[in-house]
């Protein structure tokens, strides 16, 4: 039998795996060791501080650069929100009715004229989308307003103290941000002079509310603020920062704010920025809005900086841990080598023991399989013995009759007829020898390798063994097997075919006209040329209860005592051993007949080279 050779065990000297001697051990750390340890710790701390500081600076620079870019966007949006109303006062002031009403002054105008200008200012204000549009005379009294019909109307209110009135009257344009003294709502004021006959007779002002702009800032999650020339924050995405002072207010500034009522009724506590901006002041980026005298600033999020510092700390910690791990690895290297040598020696011994056990178990399994195959063949021989006995009894009876007849013919001197009887006797002896040879070949043990086997001859030999049985059962057998040569053991192929044909004959028991069809056709087996032998019967077909377990040992549908359920299991094992396949399925139903069962035996082909007759 074929066995795998076990690999030779590598030479192992277990004495070399013993513990390595250590002649010296560290008992205490001396002065030099302590100094080296302190220097190492100091170097690690210094590297820690430098690396974290560098990472924070790089992160601050990157975050500040991005913040400056966003700040430009916020500044442009603010400028656009304000300047879209810059034209409104000067354009509205050109209306002759507006100029006439301003020149007449408060209390000296026709009510109908006042009503017409009020409605005019109301329409212009609604079309522009501003908060309030109102007209003041040369003394600062409001003579017409777009909110003329509201409880908080500006009509009659004196705004002469407001800087935007004075600047527009004296310099031609007035700009001012403050809290309304009437509405207590903050807003931005733009004013332009009203001229008539070449002289300034009044001022037309528009109030803009920037609440929508602040709401947009809040949704962006950026911390944005706008401060006036005194450092007072009047616009911010953070409501808690509004109207707080970025720097202390001097007495002159306080006096000015009280006189102009810029932030009437409001205090200006100091602005306290987050701790991250005090630690990293570069995260607060700002730029001036010179046209208005304002400063817009953006407080960048410090989270990326903290994240960069954390990443640097984690990286340094990993480097220190790596250095510590390398030290421990070097320290344990000798111990590991010793353990590996001991483990390798034990593994080699276990491998050799396992290899021997596998070879022994494999041999036992092969012997058991061979015994099982042989037992199945002997059991089958017992089943076909009656047919073989009948096949032998007929020639024996004929031999006895021919022998007696020859003796009488000899006594009568009829030599020619005696010679003819002897020829008949020789033919009967050859027939008996062929029957006994077939039975002997089938019963002998065979474990040989695959060899060329003529498929038609193997089918005919299997049918010859079952000939008497098939005749007694009146089974009609049709064979259509072309000349093909398969790679198999001839005795084992004969055993598989006998099993399949006998099963087909058993399946047709009780059928009125039993038939078995044996055919062969080319096929493919694992991308190799093969032949598929089909053994089909017209019996009742496969039992659904055992269809999935048909090839399992001891599974049978025959009555008790007529089978052990090993034939198909052994046939499958033999087929797979020689690289073939064995399958079963129900046949195709015909009119008025059973579906029957079909067994498909696929065998690898051998190419047989014929001599070229022209050579």
C-alpha positions as CSV (number, residue, x, y, z in Angstrom):
1,X,0.0,0.0,0.0
2,X,1.1,3.6,-0.6
3,X,2.2,5.6,2.5
4,X,3.6,9.0,2.9
5,X,7.2,9.0,4.1
6,X,7.6,10.8,7.4
7,X,10.1,13.7,7.3
8,X,13.3,13.0,9.1
9,X,13.4,14.6,12.5
10,X,16.0,17.4,12.6
11,X,18.8,16.8,15.0
12,X,18.1,18.3,18.3
13,X,20.6,18.6,21.2
14,X,18.4,19.2,24.2
15,X,21.5,20.0,26.3
16,X,21.9,23.2,24.2
17,X,18.4,24.4,25.3
18,X,19.4,24.7,28.9
19,X,19.4,28.0,30.7
20,X,22.1,30.5,29.8
21,X,24.4,31.4,32.7
22,X,24.3,35.0,33.9
23,X,27.5,35.8,35.7
24,X,26.5,39.2,36.9
25,X,23.2,40.8,38.1
26,X,22.5,44.5,38.7
27,X,22.1,44.9,42.4
28,X,22.0,48.7,42.7
29,X,22.1,51.8,40.5
30,X,25.4,53.6,40.8
31,X,26.1,57.3,40.4
32,X,26.7,57.0,36.7
33,X,23.5,55.0,36.2
34,X,21.5,57.6,38.1
35,X,23.0,60.5,36.1
36,X,22.2,58.7,32.8
37,X,18.6,58.0,34.0
38,X,18.2,61.7,34.9
39,X,19.5,62.8,31.5
40,X,17.2,60.4,29.7
41,X,14.2,61.7,31.7
42,X,15.2,65.3,31.1
43,X,15.7,64.6,27.4
44,X,12.3,63.0,27.2
45,X,10.6,65.9,29.0
46,X,12.3,68.4,26.7
47,X,11.4,66.6,23.6
48,X,7.8,66.4,24.9
49,X,7.6,70.1,25.5
50,X,9.2,71.1,22.2
51,X,7.1,68.6,20.1
52,X,3.8,69.6,21.7
53,X,4.7,73.4,21.4
54,X,5.6,73.0,17.8
55,X,2.4,71.1,17.0
56,X,0.3,73.7,18.7
57,X,2.1,76.6,16.8
58,X,1.6,74.9,13.5
59,X,-2.1,74.2,14.3
60,X,-2.6,77.8,15.4
61,X,-1.1,79.2,12.2
62,X,-3.3,76.9,10.1
63,X,-6.5,77.7,12.0
64,X,-5.8,81.4,12.0
65,X,-5.2,81.4,8.2
66,X,-8.5,79.7,7.6
67,X,-10.2,82.1,10.0
68,X,-8.8,85.1,8.1
69,X,-10.3,83.8,4.9
70,X,-13.7,83.4,6.6
71,X,-13.4,86.8,8.2
72,X,-13.1,88.4,4.7
73,X,-16.4,86.8,3.8
74,X,-18.1,88.1,6.9
75,X,-16.7,91.6,6.3
76,X,-17.9,91.6,2.7
77,X,-21.4,90.4,3.8
78,X,-21.6,93.2,6.4
79,X,-20.5,95.8,3.9
80,X,-23.1,94.6,1.4
81,X,-25.9,94.6,4.0
82,X,-25.1,98.2,4.9
83,X,-24.2,99.7,1.5
84,X,-27.4,98.5,-0.2
85,X,-29.2,101.3,1.6
86,X,-26.5,104.0,1.0
87,X,-28.3,105.5,-1.9
88,X,-31.7,105.7,-0.3
89,X,-31.6,109.0,1.7
90,X,-30.0,111.0,-1.1
91,X,-32.4,109.7,-3.7
92,X,-35.5,110.2,-1.6
93,X,-34.4,113.7,-0.7
94,X,-34.7,114.8,-4.3
95,X,-38.5,114.7,-4.3
96,X,-39.7,118.4,-4.4
97,X,-42.5,117.7,-1.9
98,X,-39.9,116.4,0.6
99,X,-37.7,119.5,0.1
100,X,-40.7,121.8,0.5
101,X,-41.9,120.1,3.7
102,X,-38.4,120.3,5.2
103,X,-38.1,124.0,4.3
104,X,-41.4,124.8,5.9
105,X,-40.3,123.2,9.2
106,X,-42.2,121.5,12.0
107,X,-45.6,123.0,12.8
108,X,-45.7,125.3,9.7
109,X,-46.9,122.8,7.1
110,X,-50.2,121.9,5.5
111,X,-51.4,118.6,7.1
112,X,-52.4,117.3,3.6
113,X,-48.8,117.9,2.4
114,X,-47.5,116.1,5.5
115,X,-49.8,113.1,4.8
116,X,-48.6,112.9,1.2
117,X,-44.9,112.9,2.2
118,X,-45.6,110.3,5.0
119,X,-47.2,108.0,2.5
120,X,-44.3,108.6,0.0
121,X,-41.7,107.7,2.7
122,X,-43.8,104.7,3.7
123,X,-43.9,103.3,0.2
124,X,-40.2,103.9,-0.4
125,X,-39.3,102.3,2.9
126,X,-41.4,99.2,2.2
127,X,-39.9,98.9,-1.3
128,X,-36.3,99.1,0.0
129,X,-36.9,96.8,3.0
130,X,-35.4,99.3,5.5
131,X,-36.7,99.7,9.1
132,X,-37.7,103.4,9.1
133,X,-37.3,106.3,6.7
134,X,-37.9,109.8,8.1
135,X,-37.5,113.5,7.3
136,X,-36.1,116.2,9.8
137,X,-36.2,119.9,9.4
138,X,-33.1,122.1,9.8
139,X,-33.6,122.1,13.6
140,X,-33.7,118.3,13.9
141,X,-37.5,117.9,14.4
142,X,-39.1,115.0,12.5
143,X,-41.7,116.4,10.1
144,X,-42.5,113.2,8.2
145,X,-41.9,109.5,8.8
146,X,-42.6,106.1,7.2
147,X,-43.9,104.9,10.6
148,X,-46.3,107.8,10.9
149,X,-49.3,105.5,11.7
150,X,-47.6,103.4,14.4
151,X,-47.5,104.0,18.2
152,X,-43.7,104.4,18.1
153,X,-43.9,107.0,15.3
154,X,-40.9,109.4,15.0
155,X,-43.2,112.4,14.1
156,X,-42.3,115.4,16.2
157,X,-39.2,113.7,17.8
158,X,-36.1,115.9,18.1
159,X,-33.0,114.1,16.8
160,X,-30.7,117.1,16.7
161,X,-28.4,115.6,19.3
162,X,-27.7,112.6,17.1
163,X,-24.3,112.7,15.3
164,X,-25.7,111.5,12.0
165,X,-28.0,114.6,11.9
166,X,-25.2,117.0,12.5
167,X,-22.8,115.2,10.1
168,X,-25.4,115.2,7.3
169,X,-26.3,118.8,7.8
170,X,-22.8,120.1,8.1
171,X,-20.7,117.6,6.0
172,X,-23.2,116.2,3.6
173,X,-23.4,112.6,4.9
174,X,-24.0,111.1,8.3
175,X,-23.4,107.5,9.5
176,X,-24.1,106.2,13.0
177,X,-24.9,103.0,14.9
178,X,-26.9,103.2,18.1
179,X,-29.9,102.2,20.1
180,X,-33.1,104.0,19.2
181,X,-34.3,106.4,21.8
182,X,-37.9,105.8,20.8
183,X,-38.0,102.1,20.0
184,X,-35.0,101.0,22.1
185,X,-34.0,98.8,19.1
186,X,-30.4,99.1,17.9
187,X,-29.8,99.9,14.2
188,X,-27.5,101.7,11.7
189,X,-28.5,105.2,10.5
190,X,-27.5,106.7,7.2
191,X,-28.4,110.4,6.6
192,X,-28.3,112.8,3.7
193,X,-29.0,116.6,3.5
194,X,-32.2,117.9,1.8
195,X,-31.5,120.9,-0.4
196,X,-33.8,123.6,-1.8
197,X,-32.7,126.6,-3.8
198,X,-29.0,125.8,-3.1
199,X,-29.3,125.6,0.7
200,X,-29.7,122.7,3.1
201,X,-33.2,122.8,4.6
202,X,-33.3,119.5,6.4
203,X,-32.0,115.9,6.7
204,X,-33.5,112.6,5.5
205,X,-32.3,109.5,7.4
206,X,-32.9,105.8,7.1
207,X,-32.6,103.2,9.9
208,X,-31.3,99.7,9.1
209,X,-31.8,96.7,11.4
210,X,-29.0,94.1,11.1
211,X,-30.7,91.3,13.1
212,X,-31.0,89.0,10.0
213,X,-27.2,89.3,9.5
214,X,-26.6,88.3,13.1
215,X,-29.0,85.4,12.8
216,X,-27.0,84.2,9.8
217,X,-23.7,84.4,11.8
218,X,-25.2,82.2,14.6
219,X,-26.2,79.4,12.2
220,X,-22.6,79.3,10.9
221,X,-21.3,78.4,14.4
222,X,-18.5,81.0,14.0
223,X,-17.8,83.4,16.9
224,X,-18.0,86.8,15.1
225,X,-18.1,90.3,16.6
226,X,-18.1,93.9,15.4
227,X,-16.9,96.7,17.7
228,X,-17.2,100.5,17.2
229,X,-14.3,102.9,17.5
230,X,-14.5,102.8,21.3
231,X,-14.2,99.0,21.4
232,X,-17.9,98.4,22.3
233,X,-19.3,95.3,20.7
234,X,-22.6,96.1,19.0
235,X,-22.9,93.1,16.6
236,X,-22.1,89.5,17.5
237,X,-23.0,85.9,16.9
238,X,-22.9,85.4,20.7
239,X,-25.6,87.5,22.3
240,X,-23.7,87.5,25.6
241,X,-20.9,89.6,24.0
242,X,-23.1,92.4,22.8
243,X,-22.6,95.9,24.2
244,X,-19.6,94.7,26.2
245,X,-16.4,96.8,26.0
246,X,-13.2,95.2,24.7
247,X,-11.1,97.8,26.6
248,X,-11.8,100.2,29.5
249,X,-13.8,103.3,28.6
250,X,-12.1,106.7,29.5
251,X,-14.3,109.5,31.0
252,X,-14.4,111.5,27.8
253,X,-15.8,108.5,26.0
254,X,-18.4,107.9,28.6
255,X,-19.5,111.6,28.4
256,X,-19.8,111.4,24.6
257,X,-21.9,108.3,24.8
258,X,-24.2,109.9,27.3
259,X,-24.6,113.0,25.2
260,X,-25.3,111.2,21.9
261,X,-27.4,108.5,23.6
262,X,-25.7,106.0,21.4
263,X,-26.4,103.1,23.7
264,X,-29.1,104.6,25.7
265,X,-30.0,102.6,28.8
266,X,-27.2,100.1,28.4
267,X,-24.1,99.4,30.5
268,X,-20.8,98.2,29.0
269,X,-19.1,95.6,31.2
270,X,-15.8,94.3,30.1
271,X,-15.7,91.5,27.4
272,X,-14.3,88.3,28.7
273,X,-13.1,86.0,25.9
274,X,-12.8,82.2,26.3
275,X,-9.6,80.9,27.9
276,X,-8.5,79.3,24.7
277,X,-8.2,82.8,23.1
278,X,-6.2,84.1,26.1
279,X,-3.8,81.1,25.8
280,X,-3.6,81.4,22.0
281,X,-4.4,85.1,21.2
282,X,-3.5,84.5,17.5
283,X,-6.8,82.6,17.2
284,X,-8.6,86.0,17.4
285,X,-8.2,87.5,13.9
286,X,-9.6,90.9,13.1
287,X,-9.6,93.6,10.4
288,X,-10.7,97.3,10.3
289,X,-13.7,98.6,8.5
290,X,-12.2,102.1,7.9
291,X,-15.3,103.5,6.2
292,X,-17.4,103.0,9.3
293,X,-14.6,103.2,11.9
294,X,-15.5,99.7,13.1
295,X,-13.5,96.5,13.7
296,X,-14.7,93.1,12.8
297,X,-13.2,90.0,14.5
298,X,-13.5,86.3,14.4
299,X,-12.6,84.0,17.3
300,X,-11.4,80.7,15.7
301,X,-12.3,77.4,17.3
302,X,-9.4,76.2,19.4
303,X,-10.5,72.5,19.1
304,X,-8.1,71.7,16.2
305,X,-5.2,73.2,18.2
306,X,-6.1,71.0,21.2
307,X,-6.5,68.0,18.9
308,X,-3.1,68.6,17.4
309,X,-1.5,68.9,20.8
310,X,-3.3,65.7,21.9
311,X,-2.1,63.9,18.8
312,X,1.5,65.0,19.5
313,X,1.2,63.8,23.0
314,X,-0.1,60.5,21.9
315,X,2.6,60.1,19.3
316,X,5.3,60.9,21.8
317,X,3.8,58.5,24.3
318,X,3.7,55.8,21.7
319,X,7.4,56.5,20.8
320,X,8.3,56.2,24.5
321,X,6.3,53.1,24.8
322,X,8.0,51.7,21.7
323,X,11.4,52.5,23.2
324,X,10.4,50.8,26.4
325,X,9.1,47.8,24.5
326,X,12.4,47.5,22.6
327,X,14.3,47.5,25.8
328,X,12.1,44.8,27.3
329,X,12.4,42.9,24.0
330,X,16.2,43.0,24.1
331,X,16.1,42.0,27.8
332,X,13.9,39.0,27.2
333,X,15.6,37.9,23.9
334,X,17.8,35.2,25.4
335,X,14.9,33.8,27.4
336,X,12.8,33.6,24.3
337,X,15.5,31.8,22.3
338,X,15.7,29.2,25.0
339,X,11.9,28.7,25.1
340,X,11.7,28.5,21.3
341,X,14.4,25.8,21.3
342,X,12.6,23.7,23.9
343,X,9.2,24.3,22.1
344,X,10.7,23.3,18.8
345,X,12.1,20.1,20.2
346,X,8.8,19.2,21.8
347,X,7.0,20.0,18.5
348,X,9.3,17.8,16.5
349,X,8.6,14.9,18.8
350,X,4.9,15.5,18.7
351,X,5.0,15.8,14.9
352,X,6.8,12.5,14.5
353,X,4.4,10.8,16.9
354,X,1.4,12.2,15.0
355,X,2.9,11.2,11.7
356,X,3.3,7.6,12.9
357,X,-0.2,7.6,14.3
358,X,-1.7,9.0,11.0
359,X,0.2,6.4,9.0
360,X,-1.0,3.6,11.2
361,X,-4.6,4.8,11.2
362,X,-4.5,5.2,7.4
363,X,-3.2,1.7,7.0
364,X,-6.0,0.4,9.3
365,X,-8.6,2.3,7.3
366,X,-7.3,1.0,4.0
367,X,-7.3,-2.6,5.3
368,X,-10.8,-2.1,6.7
369,X,-12.0,-0.7,3.4
370,X,-10.5,-3.6,1.5
371,X,-12.1,-6.1,3.8
372,X,-15.4,-4.4,3.5
373,X,-15.2,-4.4,-0.3
374,X,-14.2,-8.1,-0.3
375,X,-17.0,-8.9,2.1
376,X,-19.5,-7.2,-0.2
377,X,-18.2,-9.1,-3.2
378,X,-18.5,-12.4,-1.3
379,X,-22.0,-11.5,-0.2
380,X,-22.9,-10.8,-3.8
381,X,-21.3,-14.1,-4.9
382,X,-23.6,-15.8,-2.6
383,X,-26.6,-14.1,-4.2
384,X,-25.5,-15.1,-7.7
385,X,-24.4,-18.6,-6.7
386,X,-27.7,-20.2,-7.6
387,X,-27.5,-18.8,-11.2
388,X,-23.9,-20.0,-11.5
389,X,-24.9,-23.5,-10.3
390,X,-27.6,-23.7,-12.9
391,X,-25.2,-22.6,-15.6
392,X,-22.8,-25.4,-14.6
393,X,-25.5,-28.1,-14.1
394,X,-26.6,-27.8,-17.8
395,X,-23.1,-28.5,-19.2
396,X,-22.5,-31.3,-16.7
397,X,-25.8,-33.1,-17.7
398,X,-24.8,-32.7,-21.3
399,X,-21.3,-34.1,-20.6
400,X,-22.8,-37.1,-18.9
401,X,-25.1,-37.9,-21.8
402,X,-22.3,-37.3,-24.4
403,X,-19.9,-39.5,-22.5
404,X,-22.4,-42.4,-22.2
405,X,-23.2,-42.0,-25.9
406,X,-19.5,-42.1,-26.8
407,X,-19.0,-45.3,-24.9
408,X,-21.9,-47.0,-26.9
409,X,-20.5,-45.7,-30.2
410,X,-17.1,-47.0,-29.4
411,X,-18.5,-50.5,-28.7
412,X,-20.2,-50.2,-32.1
413,X,-17.0,-49.0,-33.8
414,X,-18.5,-45.7,-35.0
415,X,-15.3,-43.7,-34.6
416,X,-16.5,-40.6,-36.6
417,X,-19.5,-40.0,-34.4
418,X,-17.3,-40.6,-31.3
419,X,-15.0,-37.8,-32.5
420,X,-17.9,-35.5,-33.0
421,X,-19.1,-36.1,-29.4
422,X,-15.6,-35.3,-28.1
423,X,-15.7,-32.0,-29.9
424,X,-19.0,-31.2,-28.2
425,X,-17.5,-32.3,-24.8
426,X,-14.5,-29.9,-25.3
427,X,-16.9,-27.0,-26.1
428,X,-18.9,-27.7,-22.9
429,X,-15.7,-27.8,-20.8
430,X,-14.6,-24.4,-22.3
431,X,-18.0,-22.9,-21.3
432,X,-17.7,-24.2,-17.8
433,X,-14.1,-22.9,-17.5
434,X,-15.3,-19.4,-18.7
435,X,-18.1,-19.3,-16.0
436,X,-15.8,-20.4,-13.2
437,X,-13.1,-17.9,-14.4
438,X,-15.6,-15.0,-14.3
439,X,-16.6,-16.0,-10.8
440,X,-13.0,-16.4,-9.7
441,X,-11.9,-13.0,-11.1
442,X,-14.8,-11.3,-9.5
443,X,-14.2,-12.8,-6.1
444,X,-10.4,-12.2,-5.9
445,X,-9.0,-9.2,-3.9
446,X,-7.8,-6.3,-5.9
447,X,-6.1,-3.1,-4.8
448,X,-4.2,-2.3,-7.9
449,X,-3.6,1.1,-9.5
450,X,-5.7,2.5,-12.3
451,X,-5.0,0.8,-15.7
452,X,-6.6,0.9,-19.1
453,X,-10.0,-1.0,-19.0
454,X,-12.2,-1.6,-22.1
455,X,-15.6,-0.3,-21.0
456,X,-17.7,-2.6,-23.3
457,X,-15.9,-5.7,-22.0
458,X,-16.4,-4.7,-18.4
459,X,-20.1,-4.2,-18.9
460,X,-20.5,-7.6,-20.7
461,X,-18.6,-9.4,-17.9
462,X,-20.9,-7.9,-15.3
463,X,-23.9,-8.9,-17.3
464,X,-22.5,-12.5,-17.6
465,X,-22.3,-12.8,-13.8
466,X,-25.9,-11.7,-13.5
467,X,-27.2,-13.5,-16.6
468,X,-29.1,-16.3,-14.9
469,X,-30.6,-13.8,-12.4
470,X,-31.7,-11.4,-15.1
471,X,-33.3,-14.2,-17.2
472,X,-35.2,-15.6,-14.2
473,X,-36.6,-12.1,-13.5
474,X,-37.4,-11.7,-17.3
475,X,-35.6,-8.4,-17.4
476,X,-35.0,-7.0,-20.9
477,X,-31.5,-5.5,-20.9
478,X,-30.4,-3.1,-23.7
479,X,-26.7,-2.1,-24.0
480,X,-25.4,0.8,-26.0
481,X,-21.8,1.3,-24.9
482,X,-19.3,2.4,-27.6
483,X,-15.6,1.4,-27.6
484,X,-14.0,3.5,-24.8
485,X,-11.0,2.9,-22.5
486,X,-11.3,4.1,-18.9
487,X,-8.6,4.4,-16.2
488,X,-9.8,2.0,-13.4
489,X,-9.0,-1.3,-11.7
490,X,-10.9,-4.0,-13.9
491,X,-12.1,-6.1,-10.9
492,X,-13.3,-3.0,-9.0
493,X,-15.0,-1.6,-12.1
494,X,-16.8,-5.0,-12.5
495,X,-17.9,-4.9,-8.9
496,X,-19.4,-1.3,-9.3
497,X,-21.2,-2.3,-12.4
498,X,-22.6,-5.5,-10.9
499,X,-23.9,-3.5,-7.9
500,X,-25.6,-1.0,-10.1
501,X,-27.2,-3.6,-12.4
502,X,-28.3,-5.8,-9.5
503,X,-29.9,-2.8,-7.8
504,X,-31.7,-1.9,-11.1
505,X,-32.9,-5.5,-11.3
506,X,-34.2,-5.4,-7.7
507,X,-36.0,-2.1,-8.4
508,X,-38.0,-3.7,-11.2
509,X,-39.4,-6.4,-9.1
510,X,-43.2,-6.4,-9.5
511,X,-43.0,-4.5,-12.8
512,X,-45.0,-6.2,-15.6
513,X,-42.3,-5.6,-18.3
514,X,-39.0,-4.9,-16.4
515,X,-36.3,-3.1,-18.5
516,X,-32.8,-2.0,-17.8
517,X,-30.9,0.3,-20.2
518,X,-27.1,0.7,-20.0
519,X,-25.7,3.5,-22.1
520,X,-22.4,5.5,-22.3
521,X,-21.6,8.9,-23.7
522,X,-18.7,11.3,-23.6
523,X,-18.6,13.8,-20.6
524,X,-16.3,16.2,-18.7
525,X,-14.8,15.4,-15.3
526,X,-12.8,18.2,-13.7
527,X,-12.0,19.6,-17.2
528,X,-10.8,16.2,-18.3
529,X,-12.2,13.9,-20.9
530,X,-14.5,11.3,-19.4
531,X,-17.4,8.9,-20.1
532,X,-20.7,8.8,-18.3
533,X,-22.2,5.3,-17.9
534,X,-26.0,5.4,-17.3
535,X,-27.8,2.5,-15.7
536,X,-31.6,3.2,-15.9
537,X,-34.6,1.1,-14.9
538,X,-38.4,1.4,-15.1
539,X,-39.0,0.7,-11.5
540,X,-40.9,3.0,-9.0
541,X,-38.0,5.5,-8.7
542,X,-36.0,6.7,-5.7
543,X,-37.7,6.7,-2.3
544,X,-37.9,10.4,-1.2
545,X,-37.3,9.2,2.4
546,X,-33.8,8.0,1.7
547,X,-32.9,10.0,-1.5
548,X,-30.5,12.3,0.4
549,X,-28.9,9.4,2.2
550,X,-28.8,7.0,-0.7
551,X,-25.0,6.6,-0.6
552,X,-24.7,6.4,3.3
553,X,-23.7,3.0,4.7
554,X,-26.5,0.7,5.9
555,X,-29.2,2.7,4.2
556,X,-31.5,0.3,2.2
557,X,-35.1,0.1,1.0
558,X,-35.1,-3.7,0.5
559,X,-37.0,-6.0,2.9
560,X,-35.1,-7.3,5.9
561,X,-32.5,-10.0,5.1
562,X,-32.2,-9.0,1.5
563,X,-29.5,-6.4,1.8
564,X,-27.2,-4.6,4.3
565,X,-27.2,-1.2,2.5
566,X,-23.5,-1.3,1.8
567,X,-23.5,-1.8,-2.0
568,X,-23.9,1.8,-3.1
569,X,-21.7,3.2,-0.3
570,X,-18.9,0.8,-1.4
571,X,-19.4,1.6,-5.0
572,X,-19.2,5.4,-4.3
573,X,-16.0,4.9,-2.3
574,X,-14.4,2.8,-5.1
575,X,-15.4,5.3,-7.8
576,X,-14.0,8.3,-5.9
577,X,-10.8,6.4,-5.1
578,X,-10.1,6.2,-8.9
579,X,-11.2,9.8,-9.6
580,X,-14.7,9.2,-10.7
581,X,-18.2,10.3,-9.7
582,X,-21.4,8.4,-8.9
583,X,-24.8,10.1,-8.7
584,X,-28.4,9.1,-8.7
585,X,-31.7,10.8,-9.8
586,X,-35.2,10.0,-10.9
587,X,-35.7,9.1,-14.5
588,X,-38.1,10.7,-17.0
589,X,-41.7,9.7,-16.7
590,X,-43.3,8.0,-19.7
591,X,-47.0,7.5,-20.6
592,X,-48.4,4.9,-18.1
593,X,-45.0,3.9,-16.8
594,X,-42.9,4.5,-13.7
595,X,-40.2,7.2,-13.7
596,X,-37.6,4.7,-12.6
597,X,-34.2,5.5,-11.2
598,X,-31.0,6.5,-13.1
599,X,-27.5,6.0,-11.8
600,X,-24.8,8.1,-13.4
601,X,-21.2,6.6,-13.3
602,X,-18.6,9.1,-14.6
603,X,-15.2,7.6,-15.3
604,X,-11.9,9.3,-16.6
605,X,-10.9,8.2,-20.1
606,X,-7.5,7.0,-21.3
607,X,-6.4,8.0,-24.8
608,X,-5.4,4.8,-26.6
609,X,-2.9,5.4,-29.4
610,X,-3.4,3.1,-32.4
611,X,-0.6,2.2,-34.8
612,X,-0.8,4.1,-38.1
613,X,-1.3,1.4,-40.8
614,X,0.4,3.7,-43.4
615,X,3.6,3.9,-41.3
